[in-house]
Amino acid sequence: MHTFARAALFAAVCAAPAVAQQSATPRAFQLADWYKLTTVSAPAMSPAGDRVAFTVTTAREAENKRHNEVWVVPTSGGESQRYTSPSTESSAPRWSPDGKYLFFTSSRAGGKGNTWAIRMDQPSGEATQLEKYPSGSSPADNRFAVWADADTVPAADSAKMKDDLFAKMQPMARPPYAAVTKPVNAARFDGKHITDMRFKSNDRGYVPSPKEARVWRPSQLWMQKFDGSDKVQLTRTAYSHRGASVSPDGRWIAFLADVELRPDSVVERERDSLSYLPYDAKRDEATRNEADLFVVSVDGGTPRRIARWMGAESDLTWSPDSKRIAFIGRETRVASARIYLVDVTGGTPSNVLASSFKYEPSAVEWLSDGNLQFNADVGGSSGLFRLNTDTRQSTQLLGGRRKMNGFSYDAAGKRVAFISTSMTKPTELFIADADGKNERRLTSFNDKLASEVAFSDAERITYKSVGGLEIEGWLMKPYGYQAGKKYPMVLYIHGGPHSQYGEGWFDETQNLAAQGMYVLFTNPRGSSGYGADFTFSTRGRWGAEDYQELMKAVDLVAVRPDVDSTRMGVTGGSYGGFMTAWITTKTNRFKAAQTDRMISDWTYWYGASDAQGLTEFEFYGKPWDNFRMYDDLSPIRHVTKVRTPTLMVQSEDDFRTPMGNAELWFIALKKQNVPVELVRYPRSTHELSRSGEPWLLVDRLGRLRQWFSFWLQDEGRRNTTASR
């Protein structure tokens, strides 16, 4: 171990688990194994390329919580080492430009804010805070850093807060800006006072109105040198700056802002007013220019517009010579993302990604050698690509049947670190040369578990669907598969609908496969990863071609000699929960169903959810604009046809798909004597199955096993009945 790290490791440095000997008889994945999994994320390559810092997440079963730590591993290979205390939560590592400090986010006590640092170029003590050192920003070499932030409260607003008679009230109880009514006695009202449409969020719960005068705090540009001097505010404007990026020569700052540099309050109120208008295809689907790309001198001054480009820009990155800027742009909401280049002197941005490339870049980097590289979903897999800006052709550097993310380069652009996972392998950290050569795995956190458990693999399938569209899917084999036997099968439907299944390790599919069932999962039209035309082809047609594609996949699999077509189940969450209910209104071929985060009535959902914009876009308007579509696509209108035994899982604090939808479906099935159970999880949001409390998440996995085992497996039915 390096000498400089010893004191920083609190005398508790741990090596990553060593590769274990392969067990002679690997067993099936069990619920208790979920607590043994390690998730690796957020890699950050050091500027010199000699080390990678990353976040390690484990479950502490006894405490019913997840725990995050920052670890570091040499890129030359060797043991990973813990760099943060196991007694605190730490994540999101990032390096100073000179590699002297490793910054990370932590909620530990004893400091201001949540940014901490460890000295990496010399022996270091416990993590400290460097109040006069910029971090998490866009650096220009080792000279200074620039970022956009709204971290000051104007003096006028501070004065207003002192005179506010309701300042001591809880935020949601306080009278919103311009409200007509006020509490009779501020000390005695602890309810919620709402005037704004955005008053709740699945992630944050109930949220105060953003229209209070003191909330309008535009993000300004700031600069700070790496010499311990104070930060300097470069701009004082009524509009916000976003995506700030300083040029390599240190002269210019590129940023995104409102196209006319209007105040934030004006822009927000304009958006609010548009949200109340009826759906209008010409207005809502036309190319819109809500932001443009600007540059301003690091010495301040008047911003200069680079281009008036119709569309949405993101991921700004400078060319090494500081003469051009690349960005990811989407011309309309339903157009595929492309990569554009524009001269800093101005001009029309040019699309440098060939139209024949049907996938969409999700991040782009302009490396110091002049190459543009980007990563993208390639259907259910991932790819890292190099782009020739002259020929517009891209070359895939990294790929295969796996999912990759978190690509991080060294300062020279010679190496790239990333996270990789496949069907049978949980997340680990990898490194490769920037051209994709010499790939190596750097961590082995999950090797011991993988040596004990036989994770199920999946066969990739493709098939032609309605209109000749090719659909990708997977059929995961049951644990202990034996040729000549028939196995039950469960169809798994993803959420979104604009999300996807992919070539990564997934606890939910492994859970049912370990129970001895085939698991079928597909990416029907509406899924992401196949281009915008594919993704948005379900607008106004939920439950139509997407339903047919799911059923066609079932038809293809049901005729296999090792699949028992008389013992099939269906399950899904969110959109998948809606689709599961929808399927049971159309067919009785499934012997059991499980809905997760389901939607039974779209009009009720519209009023109770935090995401009205979803159906306004997907169903071409609000319920009163297009009542027939909202009504026809509500499973509750067809519930009299349902005969399928259904397990329902819903979260009490889910504001995305609220509980009322599940209650309505549950009562409807009970009234018709359809076997149904409703499990309501406390302290849980729409994210229960992904980031919910470990005990509740594992409990949910167990109930899925129990439900499908009871209805699809004879042995499960006998065992469950006997235990009652």
N, C-alpha and C positions, 0 to 999 in steps of 0.2 A: 504494500500500500504506500502511496506517496506520503512523504512526511507532512506536507502542508495540510493534508486532509484530516490528520489524526484528531486535533483538538476540535475541529468542526463537526466531528461525528459523535460527540457526546459519549465517547468511550463505548459506542454501541454499533459500530460498523458491522453490517451484516453482508455476507456474500450472497449473491443470487443462488437459488437452489441448483445444485449440481445435477447433471444428467443422470437419471436413475437407470438401473438395469431394467430392461423390459420384463414385465411380469409374465409368468408362464401362461396364466389364464386371466387376462383382463376382464373385469366385471362390467356390468351395466352401470351407466350414470345414475346416481342416486341423488335425492333431494339434498342430502347433507353435503354432497360434493360441491354444490353451488358456493358454499362458504369458503371452499378451498381455492377457488379461482382467483387469479391475479390479472388485473387489467392494466396494460401498459399504454400510455398516451402522451400527447404533447411533447414530442422530442424537440430538442434544441441543440443543434450542432455548434460547438465552440468556433469562434472565428478562425482559429488555426487548424481546425479539423481534427484535433487529436482526441477530443472527448465529446460525448453526447450526454446531455442532461435530459431527464424525462420524468413523468409523473407515474407513480406506482399506486394503484388503488386495490385495496384488499377489504374483505368483510370481517368485522369483528362480531362474531355470532353472539357472544354473551352480552354484548352491549347493544345489539340490534342497530348497528351503524356501519357505514363505510369509512375507511381511513385512507388518507392521501399522504404520500411522502414524495420527496424529490430524491432521485438516485442519479448516479453518474457512472458511465462505463467508458473505458478507453476504446477508441476506434480500432486500435491494433489488436483488440481482443483482451480477454482476461475477465476478472470478476467485476460485477457491478457492485457499487457501494452506496449505502444510504448516506445522504448528506444533510438530512433534516431530522429533527428529534421525533421519535415515535410517539411522544406525548402531545404533539400538536398536529394540526392539519396544515399541510403545505402542498402547493401544486404550481403549475404553469411556470416552469423555469425559463429564463431568458438570460443571455450573456450581454455584458458590456462590450462595446465594439473592440476594445483592446484585450478582451478575455480576462481582465483582472478580477472581475466580479461576476458572480452568478446570482442574479436576482430571482426571486420567487414570490408567490402570493401566499400569505399565511394570516390566519385569524388570531395568532398568538397575542397574549396580553403584553403590555409594557411599552407600546409604541404608538405612533400616530399613523393612521392609514393601515394598509395591509401589504405593503411592499417591503421586503427584507432582502438582505444581501449577505453572501459569504465570500470572503476573499479567496481567490483561487490561484494567485501567483506566489504566495508565500504562506507560512504557517498562520492559521487563522483560528480565532476563538469562536465563541458562539455567534450566531447570525446577528447582524446589527441592521439598523436603518440609517441610510445616508440621505438626509433631508435635502442636501444640495447637490445631489447627483441624479441626472435624468435617467429614467429607466422605462422600458416598454414603449419606446417611441421610435421615430425614424432618424437614425444617426447619419451624419456626414463624416465618415471616417471616425477619427478620434477627437475631432474638434468640438462639435456641439451636436445637440439633438433637437428636433422640432416635433411638436405634437399639437393636436387640437383637443381642447378641454374647456368645460364650463365650470371652473373650480373657484370662482369668486362670486360673492353676493354683492351687487351694487349697493353703495352706501344708502341710496334712497330707499331700497327695499328693506335694508336693515332697520331704518328708522320706522318704516311702516309696520314692521313686525313688532317693534316695541310698543306702538300705539294700538295694536290689534287686541281688542277685548277678548277675542276667542283664540288667541295664540296658544294657550295652554291646553286646549281641547285636543282630543285625538283627531288625526288628519281627516278621517272619513266623517267625523261628527261636526267638524267646523263648517260654517256656511261657505259654500263655494263662491267663487267670484261672481258678482252681479246677481246672487240669489235674492229672491223676494222675501222669503221667510227666514227667521232667525230663532235660535232657542230662547225660550222665556227665561231660563236660568242656565247659563253655560256649564255650571258645575253639576247640573242634574240631568243633562242629556248625554247619553252614551250610545246613541243609535248611529245611523248613517244618513247623511244628507247628500242627495245625488241630483245633479243637473246635467252632467255630461254623459254621453252615450258610452264612453269607454270607462266604466266604473269597476270592472273586474277583469282579472287575467288568470289564466290557468296556472301560470308560473308564480305570480306574485299575490294572488288572492284579490281582495278588494283594494282598489287604488284611488287616491284622491284625484280630483279633477285637475288636469294640467292647465286649466284656464285661469288659475289664480295668478294675479299679476306678478307675484314674486317668483313664479315658476319659470317665466320666460327668461332664461339665461342662455343665450347663444354660445356655442362652442367657439372659443377664440384660438388663435395660433400663439404658441409659446415657444421660446427657445431657451436653452440652457447649455452652457459650456461644461466640459468635463474637467473643470479645474476647481470645483467647489464654490463657484460664484452663484449668485442668486439667479433664478429664472427670470426671463424678461417677457412681458406680454407684447406681442408684435401687432396684434389687431384689436380694435375696439369697435365692433360693428353690431348691428341689430340682426344680422343673419349668421347662421352657423357655418363653420368650416368642417368638412368631413374628409377622411382618407388622406390626411396630410402626408406628403412624401418629399423629402429634401433631395435635390439633385446630387450626384456623385461629386461634382466640383464645388459643392457647398454654396452655390450662388442663388438657387431658386427653390421655392417651395410650391409644389403642385398640390391642389386640393379641389374638392367638389363642393359646389354650393348652389343655391337657388339660381335658376337661369337669369333672373333679373336682379339678383342680390337683394331680394325683398326681406323684410324682417320676418323672423320665425313665426311670430304671432299671426301675421297676415297669411302666410303660407298654410299654417295649421287651420286657420278658420276657413280658408278657401277649400281645403280638403274636407273639412266638416260639412260645409254647405253642399259640396258635390255628393257626399254620402247620402243626403236626403233626397236627391233627385231620382226620378224613375230611371231604370236601366235604359241606356241609349247606346246601341252598338257603334254608331259613328263616333260618339264621344268616348265611350269607355274602352273601345278596342283600337282606336286610332293611335298612330305613333304620337307619343306625348314626350315633351321635353321638360321634365321637372327639375333637372340639375344639369350643370355644365362643368367643364374642366377649366380651371383657372390656374395661373401662376402668379406669384408675387415674390419680390426680392426679399432675401433674408434680412435686408436692412429696413424692410417695411415699404410703405408706399401704396400706390393704387394697384389693385389686382388687374391682370390682363387676361381676357378670355382667350383660350387657345382655339376653341372651335365651338360653334353652335351646332351641336350634334343631337339629332332627334332620337332619343332612347334613354336607357339607363346605363350609366357607367359605374365601374367598380374595379378594385385591384390595380391601382395605378403603380407602374414600375418604370423607372428611368433606364434609358440606354446607358452603357458605360461611359460614353462621351458626353452625356448630358444634353444631347441634341434632340432626342425623341422620347416620347412617352408611349408605352403600351398600356392598354387597359382591356378588360372584359366588358363587352357591351351587348345589350339586348335591345333590339330596335323597338319591339313591342312586347307586351306581356306574354304573348303566345309565340314569340319567335325564339329560335335557338340562340344561345349565347355564342358569340364569336370573339375573336381577338383582333383589336384594332391598333394601328399605329398612327401617330400624328406628330408633326414637327413642333418643337417648342415655339418656333417663330409664328406658328399658326397655319391654318389650312384645313382641308377636309380629311377627317380620319379615314384610313383605308383598311378594309377587312383583309387580313393576311392569312386567314384560315380557310382552306379550300371548302367549297360547298359540298364536295363529296364526303367530307368528314362529318358523319351524321351525329356524333356525340357532342357533348357540351363541356368546354373547359370550366373548371371550378376554381382554379388559381393559376396565375402565370408569374414567372420569374425571368428577369433579364439578367443573365449571368455575366460575370466580368469578362468572359471570352467572347462576348457578343452574341451568344446563342439565347434564343427564347425557349424556355421549357415550361410545360404546363401539365397538370394532371386532370384526369377526367374519368367518370364512370363509363365503362364499356359494357353496357348491359348490366348484368349482375356481377361483373368483375371490375377491376380498376386498371388504369394504365398511366404511365409517365411517358410523356412525349417530348421530342425536340422538334421545333418548328423552323423551317427555312423560310425566312420572310421574303425572299426573292421568288421562289417557286411556289410558295403557299402550301407546300407539302409537309406533312408531319411524319416523323418516324417514331415508332413505339420503342422505348428503351427498356421499360419494365412492364411485365404483365403476367399472364397466366391465370389459372383458376384460383383466384384469391382476391381479397379486398385490401387495399393499401390506403393510407392517409397520413397526414402530418409531415409531409415532405419538408425537410430542413437542410439547407446547404451551408457549407463553410464559406468564409469570406472570399476565397479564390474561385468558388464555384466548381471545385474539382470533386467534391464528395457530397453525397446526399444520404441523410438518415430518414427512416420512415417506419411506420407501424404496419405490420402485415398479419393477416389472419386468413385461415381457410376453413373448409367445412369441419375438419377434424382437429384443427389446431387453433387454440385461443391466441390472443394478441401477444406478439413479441416484437422486439426492436431489431431492425435490420439496417445495414449500411451497404452502399454500392458506390462505385465511381459515378460521376455525373452522367457518363455516357451509358450507364446501365451495366457495365462490366464489373466483375469481381464482387458480386453480391455475397454478403455474409450475414449470418445471424449473430447478434451481439448478446442477447439475453436468453435465459432458459427458465423463467419463473414457473411455467406450467408443465415442465417436463415430468416432474414426479407424478403429478396427477394423471398426465397423459399415459404414463407407464402402467398405471393401476386401472384405468378406465378405458373401455373400448368405445370411443366416440364413433358414432355412426357416420358413414360417408353417404353421399348422395349422387345419383346418376343424373347428369344434365340431359334435359330433353328439349327439343324444339318442335314446333308443329305449326302448320298453316291454319289460320283461323278465318273469321269472316272477312271477305274481301281479299283473301290471300295474304293477310298480315302475318308475319312470323312472330310467334310467341315463345319466350324462353321460360323454362321451368325446371324443377328438380324433384326427384323422387328419392327420399331418404330411406334406406333399408332399416328394418327393425333389428334390434340387438339380438344376437344369437340366430341370425337367419340360417335356415336350412332349406336347401333345394327340395322341391316336392311338397312343401307345406304351403297352406294358404294363410295369409295374414290379413287382419283388418287394416283399413286405411283411413287416415284423417286428412281432409283438405284444409290447409292453412291459408287464410286470406290476409294480406297486409293492409295497413291503414293508409291514410292520405286523402284521396287515392294516389296522389303524386309522390309516393315514396317507392321503395322497391325491396325485394329480397335479393340476396347476393351470396357470393362465394365466401362467406365468413362463418365463423363458429357462432351458433345461436342457441341459447339455452332452451328456448321454447320448442324448437324442433327436436333437439337432442332429448328433451324431457319425454316426449311421447314415443320416440323411437326406442328409448331405453325400456319402455313399458311393453315392447314387443309389437309395435304397430308401424306400418308404412306411413310416412308423412309426405304429402304432396303439396308443394308450394310453387306458385308461378308468378310471373309479372305480366298480367293482362294489360291491354291498352289502358292508358291512364297512368301507368307506372313511369317513374323517372329513369334516366339512364339510357334512353333510346332516341333522344332528340325531341324537340318541342312538339312537332306534329303528332308524334306518338303519345306524348304526355297529355296533351290537351284535346285529344280526339274524343274524350268522353263527356265534354261539356254538353249539358242538356240531355245526356244519354246514359246517365248512371242506371245500372240495372238492365241495360240492353245488350250491346255487343260484349261488354265486359263480363256479364253473366254468362253469355254463350261461350266465351273463351274459357271460363272456369269450368263449365260443364263439359266442354270438349276435352279438356285435360283429364277430367274424371273419366270420361268415356274411353279415352286412350289407355288409361291405366287399369280400369276395371276389367278389361278383357284379358289381362295377364293371368297366367295360370297360378301365380303365387299371390294374387290379390283376391280376397273374398269380397265380391261385390255386394253381398248381402249384409256385410258388416262394415259400413262406412259412416264416418262422422265429418262434421264441418265446423270450423271455428275461425274467428278473426276478431280484430280489435279496431275501434274507431270506424273508418270506412269499412274495414273488414267485419266489424260488428254489425253495421247496417246491412252489409251484403249477406252475412250469415242469416239474419232475420229475413231478408228479402228472398233468399234461396228457399227457406222453409215455407214461404208463402206460395212458391211455385212448384215444388216437388217434395214428395215424401220418400225419396230414395235413400235419404240419410237416416240412419237409425238413432243418431244423437247429434245435438248441436251445442255449441257453447258460444255465447255472445260476450264480448268484452268491450266496454265503453260504447255501447250500442246507441243507435238512433232509431226511434220508432215513428216519430212524427216531426216532420221538417218545420212546420210552422211553429210548434212549441219550441223546437230547438233554436230557431232564429231568435226568439225572444229571450231565451235562457242562456245561450252560449256567449262566449267572448269573441267569436270569430264570424260575425255576420257576413263579412266580406267574402267568405268561402262560397256560400250559396248565391250571393248576389252575382258573383262571377260565373260560377258553375251552372246555375239555374236561370241565368239571364234576368236578374232582377230580384226585388224583394218579394215576399209572399203575395202582397196585394198587386204587384206588377204581373205576376205569373202564377196565380193561385193554383191553376190546374196541375202544373208540373210539381209544385210543392206537395200537392195533395196526392197525385197519382204515384209519386215516388216514396210516399210514406208507407212503410210496411204495415202500420196499424190499420190502414184502409183495407188490407187483404188478410187480416189476421184470422178470419174464420176458416181459412184453408189450412192452417198450421196444425200438424199432428206430431211433429218431431219433439221428443223430450229435450228440454233445453236447460242448461246451466247458465246463469247470468252472473257476471262479475261487473261491479260498478263502484266507483270511488266517491266517497261523500263530498270531497272538495274538488271534484272535477268540474271546472267551468267551461271546458271545451265540449264535452258531451254530458250534460247535467243529468242528475239522478232521476228527474221526472220522466225521462224517456224510458228508463228501465222499469220504473214503477208502473207505467202505463202498459208496457208489454207483459210484465209479470201478471198483473191483474187480468189482462185479456186472456192469457193462457190458462190461468187458474179457473176462470169462469167457463172455459171450454174443456176442463178436465184434462188438459195436456200436462204431463209431468214436467214440473219446472221448479227450479231452486234459484233464489236470488241471494248472492253473497255481497254484502256492502262493506267496503274497507274504510276504516276511519283514517284521518290524517293523511289522506292520499289524494293525488290529483290525477290528471290524464296520464301522468308519467309512471304510474304504479309499476307496470311491468318492466320498466327500464331503469328507473332510479328511485323507486319507492323504498320504504323501510324494508330491510332484508327479511325480517320475519314474515311480513305480509306478502312480499314478493314470492318467497318460497312456499308459503301457504297456498297462494294462487296456483303455482305450478303443481302442487300436490293435488289440488281439487280437480284440475284438468285431467290428471292421471286417473283419479278415482272415477270421475264421471264417464270418461270414454272406456275405461276398463269395465265398469258396470254394464254399460249398454252394448259394448262391442266384443267383449271377451267373456266367455262362459265362466271361466275360473274367477274372473273379477266379480261377476254377478253373484256367484255363490258365496264368495268371501265377504262381499259387502253386505249381502242380505243376512248372513250368519252373524255379523257383528252388530246388527241393529236390535 
